[in-house]
């Protein structure tokens, strides 16, 4: 009887993927993983570095395990000294297996981008 047969491999390959698996495959295949990681870092930045430091810095890129932070010039040294802790918290926040390197770039003024009125 047709209902008693075991699904063949070909049948299983045609079965739909769970949504999470599909999204992971899409993200990895399109090279979006690092961009999504950067978005997660920006979203959780205050939790990673603390609210006062977050007001004066922001993650600007994350590529090949290197987190680049843009910070007000007066905060850049502090962030450089905190680099190992920020790297460990970033690794934990993103649930990464590999180590993270932190690079700090000093800029004058507030590095946060503001869109008119916000």
C-alpha positions in Angstrom: 0.0 0.0 0.0 1.2 3.5 -0.8 1.0 4.9 2.8 3.2 2.1 4.1 6.2 2.7 1.9 9.2 4.5 3.3 10.0 7.8 1.7 12.9 7.5 -0.7 15.9 9.8 -0.6 14.6 11.6 -3.7 11.2 12.2 -1.9 13.0 13.7 1.2 15.1 16.0 -1.0 11.9 17.5 -2.4 10.5 18.0 1.1 10.5 21.7 2.2 13.2 22.8 4.5 12.4 24.2 8.0 12.4 28.0 7.7 15.4 28.5 10.0 17.5 26.1 7.9 16.4 27.8 4.7 17.3 31.3 6.1 20.7 30.1 7.3 21.4 28.6 3.8 20.3 31.8 2.1 22.3 34.1 4.4 25.5 32.0 4.1 25.1 31.6 0.3 24.7 35.3 -0.3 27.6 36.3 2.0 25.2 38.2 4.4 26.5 36.6 7.6 28.9 39.3 8.5 26.4 42.1 7.7 23.8 40.4 9.9 26.5 40.0 12.6 27.2 43.7 12.4 23.5 44.5 12.7 23.3 42.3 15.8 26.3 44.1 17.3 24.8 47.5 16.7 21.5 46.4 18.2 23.2 45.0 21.3 26.1 47.5 21.6 25.1 49.0 24.9 25.0 45.5 26.4 28.4 44.7 25.1 30.3 47.8 26.1 28.0 49.5 28.6 25.6 52.4 28.0 28.1 55.2 28.7 30.7 53.9 26.2 28.0 53.1 23.7 27.0 56.8 23.6 30.5 57.6 22.3 31.3 54.6 20.0 29.7 52.3 17.5 30.7 49.1 15.6 31.4 50.2 12.0 32.3 46.9 10.4 32.8 43.2 11.1 34.7 41.2 8.6 36.9 38.1 8.8 36.7 38.1 12.6 37.8 41.8 12.9 35.4 44.2 14.7 36.2 47.8 13.8 34.9 50.4 16.2 34.6 54.1 15.5 34.9 56.1 18.7 35.2 59.7 19.7 38.8 60.6 20.0 38.7 61.0 23.7 37.2 57.5 24.1 39.4 55.7 21.6 42.2 54.9 24.2 39.7 53.5 26.6 38.2 51.2 24.0 41.6 50.1 22.9 42.4 49.1 26.5 39.1 47.3 26.7 39.7 45.5 23.4 40.2 42.0 24.9 37.0 42.3 27.0 35.0 43.7 24.0 36.4 40.8 21.8 35.3 38.2 24.4 31.8 39.8 24.8 31.4 40.1 21.0 32.3 36.4 20.6 29.8 35.5 23.2 27.1 37.8 21.9 27.4 36.4 18.4 27.9 32.8 19.6 31.1 32.5 17.5 33.6 29.7 17.6 36.5 31.8 16.4 38.2 34.6 18.2 37.5 38.2 17.5 40.0 41.0 17.0 39.1 44.5 17.9 40.3 47.6 16.0 39.5 51.1 17.2 39.4 54.2 14.9 39.3 57.6 16.6 37.1 60.3 15.1 36.4 63.8 16.2 32.8 64.4 17.6 30.1 61.9 18.1 30.4 58.9 15.7 26.7 58.2 15.8 24.9 59.0 12.6 21.7 61.1 13.0 19.1 61.5 10.4 17.5 65.0 10.6 15.4 65.2 13.8 16.0 61.7 15.1 
